[in-house]
């Protein structure tokens, strides 16, 4: 029996309300966490940039300046294309509601353990909980749209990094670019698998893709 005193029931009730488009009582608290995460990432990126600026060797002047300039122009052009792809993809995702803010995610009121259980059900690794089936299906539909919205951003960022790799003449930045591209490729494959698993789950539940 669902009661207000039951914390688990209250969390699932909040998740169900988010699935129906109704904000729960914890939305404000989750929203306040986001600026803290963004500030932390900015500070970390600044510190990393300062460290790399002092650690990386300065570019040397080459006699074959023509070949370097051609590479630089090619890398800049590819990075510009990647930036355009990412920008257009981001605008498309925002206008079509493919992005979901952390505080409005259906599973955000749940605990980490409960979210992991939901993800296992969405990926077909655990039987669907009939008591919360509607909420879990709504979470799967929301996550699949968000996964599709990330795709152009990954493509654009990959092209930007590839362009920088082509244009650079330094070994360490080139290695960092190659490592980044490998990580992007692995993440892209994971996103594709994840997208297909969510689609299979929704098809099995009659929710479509």
Residue pairs with C-beta under 8 A, 6 or more apart in sequence:
2 9
2 13
3 9
4 10
8 114
11 109
11 110
11 111
11 114
12 109
12 110
12 132
12 135
13 24
14 24
14 25
14 26
14 109
15 24
15 106
15 107
15 108
15 109
15 110
15 132
15 135
15 139
16 132
16 134
16 135
17 23
17 24
18 24
18 104
18 105
18 106
18 108
18 109
19 106
19 134
19 135
19 138
19 139
19 142
23 104
24 109
26 108
26 109
27 103
27 104
30 102
30 103
30 108
31 101
31 103
33 102
33 103
34 101
34 102
34 103
56 170
56 172
56 173
57 170
57 172
59 169
59 170
62 68
62 169
68 169
71 166
71 167
71 169
72 167
73 167
74 163
74 166
74 167
75 163
75 164
75 165
75 166
75 167
75 168
76 163
76 167
77 163
78 159
78 160
78 162
78 163
78 166
79 159
79 160
79 163
79 164
79 167
80 163
81 159
81 163
82 155
82 156
82 157
82 158
82 159
82 160
82 161
82 162
82 163
83 156
83 160
84 156
85 152
85 155
85 156
85 159
86 152
86 153
86 155
86 156
86 157
86 160
87 156
88 152
89 149
89 151
89 152
89 153
89 155
89 156
90 152
90 153
92 98
92 149
92 152
93 99
93 149
93 150
93 152
93 153
96 149
97 145
98 145
98 146
98 148
98 149
99 146
99 149
100 142
100 143
100 145
100 146
102 108
105 139
105 142
106 135
106 138
106 139
106 142
107 114
107 115
107 118
107 139
110 118
117 126
117 129
118 136
118 139
120 126
121 127
121 128
121 129
121 136
121 201
122 136
122 139
122 140
122 143
122 197
122 198
122 201
123 194
123 197
123 198
123 201
124 197
124 200
124 201
124 204
128 136
128 205
129 136
133 205
137 202
137 205
137 207
140 198
140 201
140 202
140 205
140 207
141 202
141 207
143 198
144 195
144 198
144 199
144 202
144 209
147 191
147 194
147 195
147 198
148 195
150 191
151 191
154 184
154 187
154 188
154 191
157 184
158 181
158 184
158 185
158 188
161 177
161 180
161 181
161 184
162 177
162 181
164 173
164 177
165 173
165 174
165 177
165 178
165 181
168 174
168 177
199 209
202 208
202 209
203 209
